[in-house]
Amino acid sequence: MSAFTSGRFWLATLERALKTIAQTAVATIAAGPASGLLNLDWGAVASVSALAGVLSVLTSIASEPFGPGDSPALVDETPAP
C-alpha cells in the first residue's frame, strides 16, 4: 500500500508543514526590521511562511519512497523498546 493513501502519512505531513510555517513566521518576524507589531509586513511574513509550508509538504512527498512504512520521515521514528 502506498503511503499516499494513508491517513497517517498525510496527518504527519500536515503536522510537519504547520510546524514549519509557524517556525518560519517567527523567524521572519524576529529577523525583520519592523519596530512594532503594526509596522510588520504581514504579507511578506505570510508569503514566506506559506512557501516554507509548501516546501515541507514537497519534502515529505519526496521522502516517501525512502522512509519506513507510511511515514514522511527518512528515518524510523518508532520509539525503541
Secondary structure, 3 states (H helix, E strand, C coil): CCHHHCHHHHHHHHHHHHHHHHHHHHHHHHHCCCCCHHHCCHHHHHHHHHHHHHHHHHHHHHHCCCCCCCCCCCCCCCCCC
